[in-house]
Amino acid sequence: MQKCLTKPFGLKEVSGCLVEKPECGFAHKLGFSFICHHPDHTQFRARAVGVMTRNEENELYDRLKQKRRNAFVAGLDEDRRALFFLKADFLGRPMTGMDTDESQR
């Protein structure tokens, strides 16, 4: 567990995993992120061990999530990739507040 780093989520039972490819058995996939269910997950918090600030934690977590999302999208065929980047909901209304930047494909 020496390599573990987590970020608090505001939930007592879990933390966000800050490891790029967690293999410890306590990390569970949640969307494009991982959460840590280790009994001592609070001991691995990046701020608590003095490794990074809150902003750095958030940036790393978001960067890892985006990297996993991009890898997932890159593995899709053209038709499924187009569905992933729909700019309208199932009723045909434009989605707002969503990241629809074409450059992230």
N, C-alpha and C positions, 0 to 999 in steps of 0.2 A: 504493500500500500504506500510505499515511499513516493511513487510517481503520481498519486492521486491529488487532484485539485478540484474544488467545488466552489459554487457560488450559491448564496442563499436565495431561496425562492419565497420566503415568507411562510412556508409550510414546515411544520416541525419534523415531519417524517422523511422528507426528501430534500435534496439540493440539486442544483444543476451541475452536470459534469463538465469540466473544462479540459478534458483529455481528448485529443483528436481521435484516436482509435481505442476506446476503452475495452479492455479484455479481462477485467477483474472479476466479472460475475455478478457484481452489484449494480452495474450500469445497465439501464433498460432504455430502449429506444422510445422516444415520444415525439412523433412527427419527424423533424429533421434534427432533433436534439437528443441528448441522453440525460436521464435523471439518475441520481445516485441513491440507492436504498441501503447503503452500508450502515450498520448500527452506529458507527462513530463518524458519520459523514460530516458532522460539524467540525471535527478535528482537522479536516482537509481543506477548510475554506481558505481561499487564496489571501484574503485580507487578514485573517486570523494568524496565518503563518508569516505574514509580512512580505509576500511575494509580489502582490500587485494591489492597486487601488480599486475602488468600486467601479470607476469608469473603465479601467483596464479590464476588469472582470467582465463587465457588460459587453465591451467591444470584442473581447476574445470569444465569448459565448455566441454573439451575433455573427462573428466571422466564421466560426465553426459551423453554425447552422446554415449560413449561406453557402459555404463550400459543399456541404452535404447535399443541399438542395440543387446546386448546380450540377453535381455529379449525377444525381438522380435524373434530372432533366436531360443531361447529355446522353444517358443510356436509353432514352425513349426513342421510338421511331417517329417519323415526321408527323403522322396523324395524331399520335398521343401527345406529342410535344405541343401541337396546336391547341388541343383541348386544355392542356395545363396552363396555357397563356390566354384563355378566354377573357375578354374584357366586358362580358355581360353575364348577369346571373341567369338562372334557368328560366326566368320569365322574360328574358331579353332586355332587361333594364341595365344601363351602364353601371358598372361597379365603380364606387368612389372610395378613395382612401387606400386603395390597394396598389402595390408596387407592380406597375405594368411596363416597366422599362424594357424595351426590346433588346437593349445591349447586353442584358444578363443571360441571354440564351446561350 
